[in-house]
Amino acid sequence: MSPKTFLEVEAKFAVDESTPVPDLTQLEEVARVAETRHHSMSAIYYDTADLRLTHAKITLRRRTGGNDDGWHIKIPGEAGRTENRAELGEPVDGRYEVPAELIHEVRSVVRNHSLEPIAQVDNNRTELLLVDAADQPVAEFCDDHVTAFSFLPGGSQCAWREWEVELAGELPATKEGGSFLRHATSLLISSGARVSSSPSKLKSALGDSINNVELPPALAVSNVEPDSPAAAVVNALKANRDKLVEYDPRVRRDEWDSVHQMRVATRELRSHLQTFHGIVVGPEIKRLESDLKELASMLGVARDAEVVEERWQNLLASEDSDVLDDATREHISHDMGRDYRRAHRRVIAALDSDQYLDLLDALDAFLANPPVAREDDERDEAETDASVEVGPEAQESADNQEGQGSQDEPKTKTKHSKTEDKEHHDLDTVMALHLNEAYDKLVKRHKKAVKNWENSELSLHEREEYFHDMRKAAKKLRYAAEAAGSATNLKTKNLYKACKQMQSVLGDFQDSVTSRDKLIELAETARRRGEDTFGYGLLYQRERAIGLEALDAYAESFKAIKAAFKPLRKKLRK
């Protein structure tokens, strides 16, 4: 059974036992109190032994009493907390089992770890339903008298009183709802309440006992030097590991753009492992890269279907689409959506697999105790990298490809004595060297793409593939620039922006290529059915024109990357 989903947007207040509830009709949005209800509720909260849900600000409980008996899981989001509910169910061998449909929502957090009771919260609630002049629900005001007990080591009993104001009806995630909460907050504070310092009843129930439990691996602090290249790389990897886990439930709910964002996090993780290899080392990297590549590929199938479906809807709305016959229009309208749904189901199956959950565990272990190169090894690698050409060759290649016929610049090598090497290979320099390596790869791919674009001996697909490779190189350089810029004094903002623009240009181009490939598949299937394929040809040519138009901005985008890399080249010449 699918869980029922609600959006919870509320404000919480601490209040003394003797404080009277104010007249809530003082709020301009409230016409009257439509109903007053009294509930005696009891909730058992569940989590893993290392409190993975609690640390992720997720609450899972089994509650009896009130008007919403059942299992509840609350997951934080941008607009508020998403609450999913499931029926109470019956005990199995004297134990209540958390419903599988709720575990599914947080699989990336709990993985294969068991869920056990961690606290009990009992609540005597007085609930007021507030309505507007049209008798439409505005909010629910709850006056809660709470008694709680932590089951964690060192846990104890505690009691408190709090007020909650939760938006109702159509107000959650609206501007009007936000305005109402501000007005309610002002009224309640003036009546003696205080904005609660605790985000949930569970946090209040656990109190200091939460400190008696070992942190989950994802929150472990690594022992790398704070200002070292390794720390910069680890922080970049952690950010994308967190993004991967964050978007997992969104992909499961099929939220808009979630597949794309999860794929970005996956590819960025892999890119960092490749770009900064030598800073982080060890055999585990190869396995991580392989598993991330497989995950990104599966996400990519769903993402491509999602993109193509959107493009085709736009093509159908174009001015000359009226020449399409009904059969063509029907397939263009629906076939790609069907393919996306099929691909999305395969993604969900992958996210539930042991291979994926093992990957998340491996990432946690890798980042908790990152295998970094020893200082002397890192210095040796930096020395090797510094002795290769660091910019003029790339400049030369780029200029030649643009047909400028400029004279070759003298090749420059960075040379240091051993003493100088120790002095100069600081964090900025090490990261700049890795950026330079990524930049050189990009320049080489640019050279091949431009050289082969007019090569009549190659097929269209072969020529286009070179630009696809260029796009991947721009992504890697962008990811590396972002990581280096956040951890060093290197001026990478312009490089990041230039690479992002190149990604956009080549992304539009690649989307047209992917769309054309799918149109050919549909046309071939239509031909076998004996249907007219003229419409597919028309749309193919339209996509071809869109792709070529996107490439018009390529040269300027590459020039922007070259210009943005100049400050880093100066850093390496010092």
PyMOL commands that set and color helices and strands:
alter all, ss='L'
color gray80, all
select helices_A, chain A and resi 24-26+52-55+100-110+175-190+201-212+217-219+229-252+258-275+284-316+321-323+326-351+354-368+375-386+392-401+418-424+427-453+460-487+493-529+534-551+554-573
alter helices_A, ss='H'
color red, helices_A
select strands_A, chain A and resi 4-8+10-14+32-47+59-64+70-76+81-86+116-131+137-150+157-167+194-195
alter strands_A, ss='S'
color yellow, strands_A
deselect
rebuild
show_as cartoon
